[in-house]
Amino acid sequence: MYTFNLVGSGRKPGIQFSFHEYDFGPCFVLRTIMPRTTYLELANYDDTAVSIETDFEKTNTIDVQLAPGQVLLPTTANDPEREKKVLKVPIIFTPRAIEKCKETVAFDINGIHKMSAVIKGEGIPLKLELENGE
């Protein structure tokens, strides 16, 4: 018989999102598709590089453009190369119907930890009226 003493520790990765919720607000639904884009910026304030992926599948209204196998290099707030190490993930909202839209985008960090961002928007009709009907 053998006795083993195992000791371990863990912590969350030092990933910082520029936002955890973004609202595109009301957007006109037009015949010509008019997408709106924002960028989710991810920074790694950990000591080592981390991988980040998402299994979010493009919907009719929201697309998250994160290529598989992305790696975030470590950085600090004072790092002169910080801008090169921040990952900017395009999130595109394309209203196609008069409805509210809300999606949660989950990001997988190192295949272990999950972080998410909620994306909202609303398609509204384009309605033009004369101010003075005379």
Contact map, one row per residue, 1 for C-alpha under 8 A:
11100000000000000000000000000000000000000000000000000000000000000000000000000000000000000000000000000000000000000000000000000000000000
11110000000000000000000000000000000000000000000000000000000000000000000000000000000000000000000000000000000000000000000000000000000000
11111000000000000000000000000000000000000000000000000000000000000000000000000000000000000000000000000000000000000000000000000000000000
01111100000000000000000000000000000000000000000000000000000000000000000000000000000000000000000000000000000000000000000000000000000000
00111110000000000000000000000000000000000000000000000000000000000000000000000000000000000000000000000000000000000000000000000000000000
00011111000000000000000000000000000000000000000000000000000000000000000000000000000000000000000000000000000000000000000000000000000000
00001111100000000000000000000000000000000000000000000000000000000000000000000000000000000000000000000000000000000000000000000000000000
00000111110000000000000000000000000000000000000000000000000000000000000000000000000000000000000000000000000000000000000000000000000000
00000011111000000000000000000000000000000000000000000000000000000000000000000000000000000000000000000000000000000000000000000000000000
00000001111100000000000000000000000000000000000000000000000000000000000000000000000000000000000000000000000000000000000000000000000000
00000000111110000000000000000000000000000000000000000000000000000000000000000000000000000000000000000000000000000000000000000000000000
00000000011111000000000000000000000000000000000000000000000000000000000000000000000000000000000000000000000000001000000000000000000000
00000000001111100000000000000000000000000000010000000000000000000000000000000000000000000000000000000000000010001000000000000000000000
00000000000111110000000000000000000000000001110000000000000000000000000000000000000000000000000000000000000000000000000000000000000000
00000000000011111000000000000000000000000111110000000000000000000000000000000000000000000000000000000000000000000000000000000000000000
00000000000001111100000000000000000000000111100000000000000000000000000000000000000000000000000000000000000000000000000000000000000000
00000000000000111111000000000000000000011110000000000000000000000000000000000000000000000000000000000000000000000000000000000000000000
00000000000000011111000000000000000000011100000000000000000000000000000000000000000000000000000000000000000000000000000000000000000000
00000000000000001111110000000000000000011000000000000000000000000000000000000000000000000000000000000000000000000000100000000000000000
00000000000000001111110000000000000000000000000000000000000000000000000000000000000000000000000000000000000000000001110000000000000000
00000000000000000011111000000000000000000000000000000000000000000000000000000000000000000000000000000000000000000000111100000000000000
00000000000000000011111100000000000000000000000000000000000000000000000000000000000000000000000000000000000000000000111100000000000000
00000000000000000000111110000000000000000000000000000000000000000000000000000000000000000000000000000000000000000000001110000000000000
00000000000000000000011111100000000100000000000000000000000000000000000000000000000000000000100000000000000000000000001111000000000000
00000000000000000000001111100000000000000000000000000000000000000000000000000000000000000000000000000000000000000000000111000000000000
00000000000000000000000111110000000000000000000000000000000000000000000000000000000000000000000000000000000000000000000011110000000000
00000000000000000000000111111000000000000000000000000000000000000000000000000000000000000000001000000000000000000000000011110000000000
00000000000000000000000001111100000000000000000000000000000000000000000000000000000000000000001000000000000000000000000000111100000000
00000000000000000000000000111110110000000000000000000000000000000000000000000000000000000000001111000000000000000000000000111100000000
00000000000000000000000000011111110000000000000000000000000000000000000000000000000000000000000100000000000000000000000000001100000000
00000000000000000000000000001111100000000000000000000000000000000000000000000000000000000000000000000000000000000000000000000000000000
00000000000000000000000000000111110000000000000000000000000000000000000000000000000000000000000000000000000000000000000000000000000000
00000000000000000000000000001111111000000000000000000000000000000000000000000000000000000000011100000000000000000000000000000000000000
00000000000000000000000000001101111100000000000000000000000000000000000000000000000000000000011000000000000000000000000000000000000000
00000000000000000000000000000000111110000000000000000000000000000000000000000000000000000001111000000000000000000000000000000000000000
00000000000000000000000100000000011111000000000000000000000000000000000000000000000000000001110000000000000000000000000000000000000000
00000000000000000000000000000000001111100000000000000000000000000000000000000000000000000111100000000000000000000000000000000000000000
00000000000000000000000000000000000111110000000000000000000000000000000000000000000000000111000000000000000000000000000000000000000000
00000000000000000000000000000000000011111000000000000000000000000000000000000000000000011110000000000000000000000000000000000000000000
00000000000000001110000000000000000001111100000000000000000000000000000000000000000000011110000000000000000000000000000000000000000000
00000000000000001110000000000000000000111110000000000000000000000000000000000000000001111000000000000000000000000000000000000000000000
00000000000000111100000000000000000000011111000000000000000000000000000000000000000001111000000000000000000000000000000000000000000000
00000000000000111000000000000000000000001111100000000000000000000000000101100000000011100000000000000000000000000000000000000000000000
00000000000001110000000000000000000000000111110011000000000000000000000111100000000001000000000000000000000000000000000000000000000000
00000000000001110000000000000000000000000011111000000000000000000000000001110000000000000000000000000000000000000000000000000000000000
00000000000011100000000000000000000000000001111110000000000000000000000001100000000000000000000000000000000000000000000000000000000000
00000000000000000000000000000000000000000000111110000000000000000000000001000000000000000000000000000000000000000000000000000000000000
00000000000000000000000000000000000000000000011111000000000000000000000011000000000000000000000000000000000000000000000000000000000000
00000000000000000000000000000000000000000001011111100000000000000000001111000000000000000000000000000000000000000000000000000000000000
00000000000000000000000000000000000000000001000111110000000000000000001110000000000000000000000000000000000011000000000000000000000000
00000000000000000000000000000000000000000000000011111000000000000000111100000000000000000000000000000000000011100000000000000000000000
00000000000000000000000000000000000000000000000001111100000000000001111100000000000000000000000000000000001111100000000000000000000000
00000000000000000000000000000000000000000000000000111110000000000111110000000000000000000000000000000000001110000000000000000000000000
00000000000000000000000000000000000000000000000000011111000000000101000000000000000000000000000000000000111100000000000000000000000000
00000000000000000000000000000000000000000000000000001111100000000000000000000000000000000000000000000000011000000000000000000000000000
00000000000000000000000000000000000000000000000000000111110000010000000000000000000000000000000000000000110000000000000000000000000000
00000000000000000000000000000000000000000000000000000011111000110000000000000000000000000000000000000000000000000000000000000000000000
00000000000000000000000000000000000000000000000000000001111111110000000000000000000000000000000000000000000000000000000000000000000000
00000000000000000000000000000000000000000000000000000000111111100000000000000000000000000000000000000000000000000000000000000000000000
00000000000000000000000000000000000000000000000000000000011111000000000000000000000000000000010100000000000000000000000000000000000000
00000000000000000000000000000000000000000000000000000000011111100000000000000000000000000001111100001000000000000000000000000000000000
00000000000000000000000000000000000000000000000000000000011111110000000000000000000000000011110000000010000000000000000000000000000000
00000000000000000000000000000000000000000000000000000000111011111000000000000000000000000011100000000000000000000000000000000000000000
00000000000000000000000000000000000000000000000000000001110001111100000000000000000000001111000000000000000000000000000000000000000000
00000000000000000000000000000000000000000000000000000000000000111110000000000000000000001110000000000000000000000000000000000000000000
00000000000000000000000000000000000000000000000000001100000000011111010000000000000000001100000000000000000000000000000000000000000000
00000000000000000000000000000000000000000000000000001000000000001111110000000000000000000000000000000000000000000000000000000000000000
00000000000000000000000000000000000000000000000000011100000000000111110000000000000000000000000000000000000000000000000000000000000000
00000000000000000000000000000000000000000000000000111000000000000011111000000000000000000000000000000000000000000000000000000000000000
00000000000000000000000000000000000000000000000000111000000000000111111100000000000000000000000000000000000000000000000000000000000000
00000000000000000000000000000000000000000000000011110000000000000000111110000000000000000000000000000000000000000000000000000000000000
00000000000000000000000000000000000000000011000011110000000000000000011111000000000011100000000000000000000000000000000000000000000000
00000000000000000000000000000000000000000001000111000000000000000000001111100000000010000000000000000000000000000000000000000000000000
00000000000000000000000000000000000000000011111110000000000000000000000111110000000010000000000000000000000000000000000000000000000000
00000000000000000000000000000000000000000011110000000000000000000000000011111010010010000000000000000000000000000000000000000000000000
00000000000000000000000000000000000000000000100000000000000000000000000001111110010000000000000000000000000000000000000000000000000000
00000000000000000000000000000000000000000000000000000000000000000000000000111110010000000000000000000000000000000000000000000000000000
00000000000000000000000000000000000000000000000000000000000000000000000000011111010000000000000000000000000000000000000000000000000000
00000000000000000000000000000000000000000000000000000000000000000000000000111111110000000000000000000000000000000000000000000000000000
00000000000000000000000000000000000000000000000000000000000000000000000000000111111000000000000000000000000000000000000000000000000000
00000000000000000000000000000000000000000000000000000000000000000000000000000011111110000000000000000000000000000000000000000000000000
00000000000000000000000000000000000000000000000000000000000000000000000000111111111111000000000000000000000000000000000000000000000000
00000000000000000000000000000000000000000000000000000000000000000000000000000001111111000000000000000000000000000000000000000000000000
00000000000000000000000000000000000000000000000000000000000000000000000000000000111111100000000000000000000000000000000000000000000000
00000000000000000000000000000000000000000010000000000000000000000000000111100000111111100000000000000000000000000000000000000000000000
00000000000000000000000000000000000000001111000000000000000000000000000100000000011111110000000000000000000000000000000000000000000000
00000000000000000000000000000000000000001110000000000000000000000000000100000000000111111000000000000000000000000000000000000000000000
00000000000000000000000000000000000000111100000000000000000000000000000000000000000001111100000000000000000000000000000000000000000000
00000000000000000000000000000000000000111100000000000000000000011100000000000000000000111110000000000000000000000000000000000000000000
00000000000000000000000000000000000011110000000000000000000000011100000000000000000000011111000000000000000000000000000000000000000000
00000000000000000000000000000000000011110000000000000000000001111000000000000000000000001111100000000000000000000000000000000000000000
00000000000000000000000000000000001111000000000000000000000011110000000000000000000000000111110000000000000000000000000000000000000000
00000000000000000000000100000000001110000000000000000000000011100000000000000000000000000011111000000000000000000000000010000000000000
00000000000000000000000000000000111100000000000000000000000111000000000000000000000000000001111100000000000000000000000000000000000000
00000000000000000000000000111000111000000000000000000000000010000000000000000000000000000000111111000000000000000000000011100000000000
00000000000000000000000000001100100000000000000000000000000110000000000000000000000000000000011111000000000000000000000000100000000000
00000000000000000000000000001000000000000000000000000000000000000000000000000000000000000000001111100000000000000000000000110000000000
00000000000000000000000000001000000000000000000000000000000000000000000000000000000000000000001111110000000000000000000001111000000000
00000000000000000000000000000000000000000000000000000000000000000000000000000000000000000000000011111000000000000000000001110000000000
00000000000000000000000000000000000000000000000000000000000000000000000000000000000000000000000001111100000000000000000111100000000000
00000000000000000000000000000000000000000000000000000000000010000000000000000000000000000000000000111110000000000000000111000000000000
00000000000000000000000000000000000000000000000000000000000000000000000000000000000000000000000000011111000000000000011110000000000000
00000000000000000000000000000000000000000000000000000000000001000000000000000000000000000000000000001111100000000000011100000000000000
00000000000000000000000000000000000000000000000000000000000000000000000000000000000000000000000000000111110000000001111000000000000000
00000000000000000000000000000000000000000000000000000101000000000000000000000000000000000000000000000011111000000001111000000000000000
00000000000000000000000000000000000000000000000000000111000000000000000000000000000000000000000000000001111100000111100000000000000000
00000000000000000000000000000000000000000000000000011110000000000000000000000000000000000000000000000000111110000111000000000000000000
00000000000000000000000000000000000000000000000000011100000000000000000000000000000000000000000000000000011111111110000000000000000000
00000000000010000000000000000000000000000000000001111000000000000000000000000000000000000000000000000000001111111110000000000000000000
00000000000000000000000000000000000000000000000001110000000000000000000000000000000000000000000000000000000111111000000000000000000000
00000000000000000000000000000000000000000000000000110000000000000000000000000000000000000000000000000000000111111000000000000000000000
00000000000000000000000000000000000000000000000000000000000000000000000000000000000000000000000000000000000111111100000000000000000000
00000000000110000000000000000000000000000000000000000000000000000000000000000000000000000000000000000000000111111110000000000000000000
00000000000000000000000000000000000000000000000000000000000000000000000000000000000000000000000000000000011110011111000000000000000000
00000000000000000000000000000000000000000000000000000000000000000000000000000000000000000000000000000000011110001111100000000000000000
00000000000000000001000000000000000000000000000000000000000000000000000000000000000000000000000000000001111000000111110000000000000000
00000000000000000011110000000000000000000000000000000000000000000000000000000000000000000000000000000001110000000011111000000000000000
00000000000000000001110000000000000000000000000000000000000000000000000000000000000000000000000000000111100000000001111100000000000000
00000000000000000000111100000000000000000000000000000000000000000000000000000000000000000000000000000111100000000000111110000000000000
00000000000000000000111110000000000000000000000000000000000000000000000000000000000000000000000000011110000000000000011111000000000000
00000000000000000000001111100000000000000000000000000000000000000000000000000000000000000000101000011100000000000000001111100000000000
00000000000000000000000111100000000000000000000000000000000000000000000000000000000000000000001001111000000000000000000111110000000000
00000000000000000000000001111000000000000000000000000000000000000000000000000000000000000000001111110000000000000000000011111000000000
00000000000000000000000001111000000000000000000000000000000000000000000000000000000000000000000011100000000000000000000001111100000000
00000000000000000000000000011100000000000000000000000000000000000000000000000000000000000000000001000000000000000000000000111110000000
00000000000000000000000000011100000000000000000000000000000000000000000000000000000000000000000000000000000000000000000000011111000000
00000000000000000000000000000000000000000000000000000000000000000000000000000000000000000000000000000000000000000000000000001111100000
00000000000000000000000000000000000000000000000000000000000000000000000000000000000000000000000000000000000000000000000000000111110000
00000000000000000000000000000000000000000000000000000000000000000000000000000000000000000000000000000000000000000000000000000011111000
00000000000000000000000000000000000000000000000000000000000000000000000000000000000000000000000000000000000000000000000000000001111110
00000000000000000000000000000000000000000000000000000000000000000000000000000000000000000000000000000000000000000000000000000000111110
00000000000000000000000000000000000000000000000000000000000000000000000000000000000000000000000000000000000000000000000000000000011111
00000000000000000000000000000000000000000000000000000000000000000000000000000000000000000000000000000000000000000000000000000000011111
00000000000000000000000000000000000000000000000000000000000000000000000000000000000000000000000000000000000000000000000000000000000111
